[in-house]
């Protein structure tokens, strides 16, 4: 039924594909890749390996960062004719630090159906095994390649309390780690993930000051694509207290003290027992 709909209605399917291990593809992704009229691929040679592995003969065309404006126009014309297209990148989810954003936006603006087919994502895979205590994170994608611009971007993030997640290429990873240590301080923690789901998958936790020494310990550690996850800046106790008091006051207007304290602790990271006692005090003042 899904295959029939793909052919009859026409749509742009944004299809996540494996990071490395071909077994990570979803059944739905395979169904869509078989059913669509065309696959727009970042590199048709890479995508063809996946298609051949699963016996899929759908035609592929290139859509990468150098030709996306021109290729997007062709894709839009096909969508208007009722054709169905799958958008894929070399690995993971398209349009997340990969080509496809322009095509997706133009397709949506034209009124075409744009359908996510979720699956592998280097961002989610890396975070799931990082063990970072921070509940929230900021995804920075690829930082600027120029050193001065990269350091300016990092300086803007220096006091953020959230974990910072970024992608980096092997030829720039040492420079980026050095800049991270220089801006954030050598003691800030980092988790380095490389070659996720592949034969030489590695996830290593250390401080920023130790990171390049670890990379230099084995030349193979500098190969492959990287996800770097940096701990957020420590929040000063007084700032945490002020935020806890503010959130607690809002929640107390609608919730019992215990529930308000629990939610405030979850939101701000402040101590639950102290918040409960403060909630009792505030309730007493208001009664």
Secondary structure by P-SEA (a helix, b strand, c coil): caaaaaacbbbbbbbbbbccccccccaaaaaaaacccccccccaaaaaaaaaaaccccbbbbbccccaaaaaaaaaaaaaabbbbbbbccccccccccccaaaaaaaaaaccbbbbbccccaaaaaaaaccccccbbbbbccccccaaaaaaaaaaacccccbbbbccccccaaaaaaaaaaaacccbbbbbbccccccbbbbbbbcccaaaaaaaccccccccbbbbbbbcccccaaaaaaaaaaaaaaaaacccaaaaaaaaaaaccccaaaaaaaaaaaaaaac
